[in-house]
Amino acid sequence: MEKIAIIGLSCLFPDATNPEQFWQNLSEEKDSTSDLSVADLGLDPGIFYDSHKGTPEKFYFFKGGFIRNFDFNPGEYNLPMEFVQSLDNTFKWSLYAAKQVIVNSGYWGNESALSQCGLILGTLALPTKVSNQLFAPIYQQTIEPAIGELLQEKDFHLAGVPTAAKASPYNAMVSGLPAAIISRAFALSATHFCIDAACSSSFYAIKLASHYLQSGKADLMLAGAISCSDPLFVRMLFSGIQGYPENGVSRPLDKSSRGLITSEGIGMVMLKRYSDAVRDGDKILAKICGNGLSNDGKGKHLLSPNAQGQTLAYQRAFTEAKLNPKTIDYLECHATGTLLGDTTESNSVQGFFGENQAAPLVGSAKTNVGHLLVAAGMVGITKTILSMSHNVIPATINVSEPMGSENNVVSPQNIVRTATSWPSKGSKHVALSAFGFGGNNSHLILEQGEVSK
């Protein structure tokens, strides 16, 4: 099966509006997570805070990764300005990242090529700030009578229910419409849709986009994922499932870590058949050698990762790539910071890579920006592509007690805790993992790119 070339890259991550800025943050070992603010939430976070884990209708953790001071020019897109202005950040971030990746690929203004370009975008099927406001009147009409009956107060009314009277109703269509809006704005092909494969969505989108290219159904494909849900909803959700650290410590690959940090952002890549990219003289940032997907099926629990399912994704990726695991120089782990998740991943890595006598260096960018949920894989892709280009593996920060034993692949000696020169003198190879709720597993293998002549 032909390799797929990555010829364009874009991102909007916490503290980074483009890949160059993100690389600078990684190089400076910057922690881009911070406490939830009034501006992030739209109201005082203290109203919903309770330090005791498990308190109903409360969250117990403030920290997150947020997109702030986002500068968006609605006039840059081939859409009515009033319409674009009426859209929320789900659409604005998507348009911004799509334009950035098209420009980065060198295809900006190439109407003929873009007309043959499809798009698959991973989106989180959860409410956004504006979709919540649009549906608030429905919630109010449904809930008020029931509460009034329970309280035996006929005139009971909910106070301060937010509304979005001026917001476009299109903001309610957060699960599928972003891809259509992007396609229309940049006159792309009719192949465009959104998917939600939980935290594996980025690599699932890339897998599907690669299929369109390899089957000849498209000549260019955009793929990526966005995390832009209502911060209050996300915080309540992950507090409810107790995914945040009760001890306040979230340090992926560290023994003391007891939970994750939820974050927001978007990343996208432009994909093309490798032979076509070489023929057309495209800038090749990296080559996709293999992309293994699996699903655990029925397991212990929605939130319980399965080492066997993860291993199956590894096996499928390396079978597709026709590579020996020993060729991998660096492994970007999923590593969310939860004790169960990181321990399970460490075991699956040891079971697969260890049995193949492979000992790649390991790390995770979630220590820098938190967990971007459906867009988590795009953080790893951006980091590793830039890392291969700069010949440096950035540090996995905030690891004071590295997990794993000396005999494990995920071990103190293999976790990259200081910036490290690339270990390979030949062609560089990286592997990346993204594991999602319900056992949606994915494993991607990238090879160093080159600038075609």
C-alpha positions in Angstrom: 0.0 0.0 0.0 1.4 3.4 -1.0 2.7 5.7 1.7 0.8 9.0 2.3 2.7 12.2 2.3 1.9 15.0 4.8 2.5 18.2 2.8 0.8 20.7 5.1 0.5 21.3 8.8 -1.5 23.7 11.0 -2.5 24.1 14.6 -4.2 26.3 17.2 -3.2 25.0 20.6 -3.0 26.6 24.0 -0.4 29.4 23.7 0.3 28.6 20.1 -1.4 29.9 16.9 0.8 28.0 14.5 3.3 25.1 14.5 6.3 27.4 14.8 5.0 28.9 18.0 4.2 25.5 19.3 7.7 24.3 18.6 9.1 27.4 20.4 7.0 26.5 23.5 8.2 22.9 23.4 11.8 24.1 23.1 11.3 26.4 26.0 9.7 23.6 28.1 6.7 25.8 28.6 3.6 24.6 30.5 0.7 26.0 28.7 -2.0 24.9 31.1 -3.6 27.3 33.6 -6.6 27.8 35.9 -10.0 28.2 34.4 -11.0 31.9 34.3 -14.2 33.9 34.2 -13.5 34.7 30.5 -13.1 31.0 29.7 -16.3 29.9 31.4 -18.5 32.9 30.9 -19.1 33.2 34.6 -17.4 32.8 37.9 -15.9 29.3 38.1 -16.1 29.4 41.9 -19.9 29.0 41.7 -19.4 25.4 40.6 -16.2 24.5 42.5 -16.0 22.1 45.4 -12.7 20.6 46.4 -14.3 17.3 47.4 -14.4 14.8 44.5 -17.8 13.3 43.9 -19.9 16.3 45.0 -23.0 16.4 42.7 -23.2 19.3 40.2 -19.7 20.5 41.1 -16.2 20.2 39.7 -13.1 19.8 41.8 -10.3 20.8 39.5 -9.6 24.2 37.9 -6.6 23.6 35.6 -7.0 23.2 31.8 -5.5 24.2 28.4 -7.4 27.1 26.8 -7.4 29.0 23.6 -7.2 32.7 24.6 -6.9 36.0 22.7 -7.8 34.3 19.4 -7.6 36.8 16.5 -10.1 35.9 13.8 -10.8 37.9 10.7 -14.2 36.9 9.2 -13.4 38.7 5.9 -10.7 36.2 5.0 -13.2 33.5 4.0 -15.4 33.1 1.0 -18.5 33.3 3.1 -20.9 36.1 3.9 -19.2 38.1 6.7 -22.4 38.4 8.8 -22.9 34.6 8.6 -19.3 33.9 9.7 -19.6 36.4 12.6 -22.7 34.6 13.8 -20.8 31.3 14.2 -19.1 30.2 17.4 -15.5 29.1 17.9 -16.1 25.6 16.7 -16.5 27.0 13.2 -14.1 29.9 13.5 -11.2 27.7 14.7 -11.9 25.2 12.0 -11.8 27.9 9.3 -8.6 29.3 10.7 -6.8 26.0 10.8 -8.0 25.0 7.4 -6.7 28.2 5.8 -3.4 27.8 7.6 -2.9 24.2 6.4 -3.8 25.1 2.8 -1.4 28.0 2.8 1.3 25.8 4.5 0.9 23.1 1.8 1.5 25.6 -1.0 -2.0 25.1 -2.5 -3.5 28.4 -1.5 -5.1 29.9 -4.7 -4.9 26.6 -6.6 -8.6 26.3 -7.3 -8.3 23.2 -9.5 -6.4 21.2 -6.9 -8.6 22.3 -4.0 -11.7 21.3 -6.0 -10.4 17.7 -5.8 -9.6 18.0 -2.0 -11.8 16.3 0.6 -12.0 16.8 4.3 -12.5 14.5 7.3 -12.6 16.3 10.7 -12.8 14.7 14.1 -15.3 16.6 16.3 -16.4 16.1 19.9 -20.1 15.5 19.9 -20.7 17.5 23.1 -22.4 20.9 23.6 -20.6 24.1 22.9 -21.2 27.4 24.7 -23.5 28.7 22.0 -25.3 25.4 21.3 -26.1 25.3 25.0 -27.6 28.8 24.9 -29.6 27.8 21.8 -31.2 24.9 23.6 -31.6 26.6 27.0 -35.2 27.6 26.3 -36.1 24.0 25.6 -34.4 22.8 28.8 -36.2 25.5 30.7 -39.6 24.6 29.3 -39.0 20.9 30.1 -37.4 21.3 33.6 -39.3 24.1 35.2 -42.7 22.4 35.5 -41.1 19.3 36.9 -39.2 21.2 39.5 -42.2 23.3 40.3 -44.2 20.2 40.9 -41.5 18.7 43.2 -41.3 21.9 45.2 -45.1 22.4 45.1 -44.6 25.9 43.8 -46.8 26.6 40.7 -45.0 29.9 39.9 -41.4 28.4 40.0 -39.0 29.8 37.4 -35.3 29.1 36.8 -33.2 32.2 37.2 -30.5 33.4 34.8 -31.1 30.9 32.0 -28.7 32.1 29.2 -30.1 32.6 25.7 -28.6 33.2 22.3 -31.3 35.0 20.4 -28.8 36.5 17.9 -26.8 33.4 17.4 -27.2 31.5 14.2 -29.2 28.2 14.5 -26.3 26.6 12.6 -24.4 26.7 15.9 -26.5 23.8 17.1 -25.0 21.5 14.4 -21.6 21.0 16.1 -21.2 17.3 15.2 -21.2 17.5 11.4 -21.5 21.0 10.0 -17.9 22.3 10.6 -16.6 20.1 7.7 -19.3 21.4 5.4 -18.6 25.1 6.3 -14.9 24.6 5.6 -15.6 22.9 2.3 -17.8 25.7 1.2 -15.4 28.4 2.3 -12.5 27.0 0.3 -14.4 25.4 -2.6 -13.3 21.9 -1.7 -14.9 18.7 -3.1 -18.1 17.1 -2.0 -16.2 14.6 0.1 -16.4 16.1 3.6 -17.7 14.8 6.9 -17.0 14.8 10.6 -16.4 11.8 12.9 -16.2 11.2 16.6 -13.9 8.3 17.7 -13.3 9.8 21.1 -9.6 10.5 21.8 -8.5 8.5 18.7 -10.5 10.8 16.3 -7.4 12.4 14.8 -5.8 9.2 13.6 -9.2 7.7 12.6 -9.7 10.8 10.4 -6.3 10.4 8.9 -6.9 6.7 8.2 -10.1 7.4 6.4 -8.6 10.3 4.5 -5.7 8.0 3.5 -8.2 5.5 2.2 -9.8 8.1 -0.1 -6.3 8.8 -1.5 -5.2 5.2 -1.9 -8.4 4.2 -3.6 -8.2 7.1 -6.0 -11.4 8.8 -4.8 -9.5 12.0 -4.0 -6.1 13.6 -5.0 -5.8 15.7 -1.8 -7.3 15.3 1.6 -7.5 17.5 4.7 -7.7 15.6 8.0 -7.6 16.7 11.6 -9.7 17.2 14.7 -11.0 19.9 16.9 -11.9 20.1 20.6 -14.1 23.1 21.4 -16.8 22.0 23.8 -18.4 24.1 26.5 -15.7 24.3 29.3 -18.4 23.9 31.9 -19.9 20.8 30.3 -16.4 19.2 29.9 -15.5 20.1 33.5 -18.7 18.6 34.9 -18.3 15.5 32.7 -14.8 14.7 33.7 -15.5 15.5 37.4 -18.5 13.2 37.2 -16.4 10.3 35.9 -13.6 11.4 38.3 -11.0 11.8 35.5 -9.3 14.8 37.1 -6.6 14.3 39.8 -8.0 14.5 43.3 -4.5 15.3 44.6 -4.1 18.1 42.0 -1.2 16.4 40.2 -1.5 15.7 36.5 1.9 14.6 35.2 1.8 12.1 32.4 4.4 9.3 32.8 5.0 10.3 36.4 4.2 8.0 39.4 2.5 10.7 41.3 0.0 11.6 38.6 -3.6 10.8 39.4 -5.6 12.3 36.5 -5.7 14.3 33.3 -6.0 18.0 32.3 -8.7 18.6 29.7 -7.8 21.1 27.0 -9.0 22.7 23.8 -7.6 23.3 20.3 -7.4 22.1 16.7 -4.8 20.7 14.4 -4.9 19.7 10.7 -2.8 18.1 8.0 -2.8 18.1 4.2 -2.4 14.6 2.8 -1.4 13.4 -0.7 -0.3 10.2 -2.3 3.5 10.0 -1.8 4.3 9.4 -5.5 2.1 12.3 -6.5 3.8 14.6 -3.9 7.2 13.6 -5.3 6.1 14.1 -8.9 4.6 17.6 -8.1 7.6 18.7 -6.1 5.6 19.2 -2.9 7.3 19.9 0.4 7.0 16.6 2.2 6.9 17.1 6.0 6.6 13.4 6.8 5.3 10.1 5.3 2.6 7.9 6.9 3.9 4.4 6.8 1.2 2.6 8.8 -2.0 3.4 10.7 -3.4 0.7 12.9 -6.9 0.9 14.4 -8.7 -1.4 16.8 -11.6 -1.5 19.2 -11.7 -3.4 22.4 -15.4 -4.3 22.1 -17.0 -5.4 25.3 -14.6 -4.8 28.2 -14.7 -4.1 31.9 -15.9 -0.5 31.6 -16.2 2.4 29.2 -13.2 4.1 30.9 -11.1 0.9 31.4 -8.3 0.7 28.7 -7.4 -2.7 27.4 -3.8 -3.7 26.7 -4.8 -6.3 24.2 -6.8 -3.8 22.1 -3.8 -1.4 22.2 -1.4 -4.2 21.2 -3.7 -5.1 18.2 -3.4 -1.5 17.0 0.4 -1.7 17.2 0.4 -4.9 15.3 -1.8 -3.6 12.5 0.2 -0.4 12.1 3.5 -2.3 11.8 2.1 -4.9 9.5 0.8 -2.2 7.2 4.1 -0.3 7.4 6.1 -3.5 6.8 8.6 -2.3 9.5 10.3 -3.8 12.4 9.5 -2.1 15.7 13.3 -1.7 16.2 13.2 1.0 13.5 11.3 3.3 15.8 13.5 6.0 17.4 10.8 7.7 19.4 7.3 6.8 20.7 4.8 9.6 21.5 2.6 7.9 24.1 -1.0 8.7 24.7 -0.2 9.1 28.4 -3.0 11.1 29.8 -1.8 11.1 33.4 -4.3 8.8 34.9 -2.9 5.9 36.9 -4.9 3.2 35.2 -4.4 4.6 31.7 -0.7 5.2 31.9 0.0 1.9 33.6 -2.1 0.0 31.0 -0.3 1.7 28.2 3.1 1.0 29.8 2.2 -2.6 29.9 1.0 -2.8 26.3 4.1 -1.0 25.1 6.3 -3.4 27.0 4.3 -6.4 25.7 4.7 -5.3 22.1 7.9 -3.3 21.8 9.7 -5.2 24.5 9.0 -8.6 23.0 10.4 -7.3 19.7 13.6 -6.1 21.4 12.7 -2.5 20.6 13.5 0.2 23.1 12.5 3.6 21.6 12.7 6.8 23.6 9.3 7.8 24.9 7.4 11.0 25.9 4.2 12.9 25.8 3.3 16.5 24.8 0.3 16.3 27.2 2.7 17.5 29.8 2.9 20.8 27.9 -0.7 21.5 26.8 -2.9 18.9 28.5 -5.2 16.5 26.8 -7.0 17.9 23.8 -9.5 15.0 23.8 -10.5 14.2 20.1 -7.6 16.5 18.9 -5.0 14.9 21.1 -3.4 13.0 18.2 -2.8 16.3 16.3 -0.6 17.6 19.1 1.5 14.5 18.9 1.8 14.7 15.1 2.7 18.3 15.2 5.4 17.7 17.8 7.0 14.7 16.1 7.0 16.2 12.6 8.7 19.3 14.0 11.0 17.2 16.1 12.3 15.2 13.1 12.8 18.4 11.2 14.8 20.1 14.0 16.6 16.9 14.9 15.7 17.3 18.5 13.2 15.5 20.8 11.8 18.0 23.2 11.6 17.3 26.9 8.6 15.7 28.5 8.3 18.2 31.3 7.1 18.0 34.9 8.3 14.4 35.4 9.9 14.1 38.8 9.2 10.5 39.5 9.3 8.7 36.2 7.1 5.6 36.0 8.2 2.2 34.9 11.0 -0.1 36.0 14.5 -0.2 34.6 13.6 -3.3 32.4 10.5 -1.6 30.9 10.4 0.3 27.6 8.5 3.1 29.5 11.3 3.5 32.1 13.3 6.4 33.7 16.1 5.9 31.2 13.8 6.0 28.2 11.5 8.9 29.1 12.9 12.0 27.5 13.1 14.5 30.3 15.7 16.9 28.7 15.9 18.0 25.1 17.7 15.2 23.3 19.4 15.0 19.9 17.7 12.6 17.5 19.2 9.1 18.1 19.1 7.9 14.5 21.6 8.8 11.9 19.6 7.4 9.1 15.9 7.9 8.2 13.9 8.9 11.3 10.8 6.9 12.4 8.3 7.8 15.1 5.3 5.9 16.4 2.3 7.7 18.0 -0.6 6.3 20.0 -4.1 7.7 20.7 -6.5 5.7 22.8 -10.2 6.8 23.4 -13.2 6.0 25.5 -14.8 2.7 24.7 -11.6 1.1 23.5 -11.1 3.2 20.3 -7.4 2.5 19.7 -5.1 3.9 17.1 -1.3 3.8 16.4 0.4 5.8 13.7 3.9 5.4 12.2 5.6 8.4 10.6 8.8 8.5 8.6 11.0 11.6 8.1 10.0 13.7 5.2 12.0 15.5 2.6 11.7 18.4 0.2 11.1 17.0 -3.3 13.0 18.4 -6.2 
